[in-house]
Amino acid sequence: MNMTTPEKSKKSDLKTGLARLTEIARWFDDREDADIEDGLQKVKEAASIIAETKKRLKDIENDFEEIKKDIEI
């Protein structure tokens, strides 16, 4: 099955978001005394990425359910 450009873009967005979350986690891990303002910005960014990632994962789950329905018919 070939992926269309929007599907590739969504896959890339998911991958990029997860990579960015890893970077943010490492940022916190690498600091004993993180600046509270910088830390707050990182947490806000992570929360936004998590919300988008959850939405994308739900879309993926729905796609799998549709495929499953198609196969069971």
Secondary structure, DSSP 4 states (H G I P E B T S, - for coil): -PPPHHHHHHHHHHHHHHHHHHHHHHHHHT-SS--HHHHHHHHHHHHHHHHHHHHHHHHHHHHHHHHHHHHH-
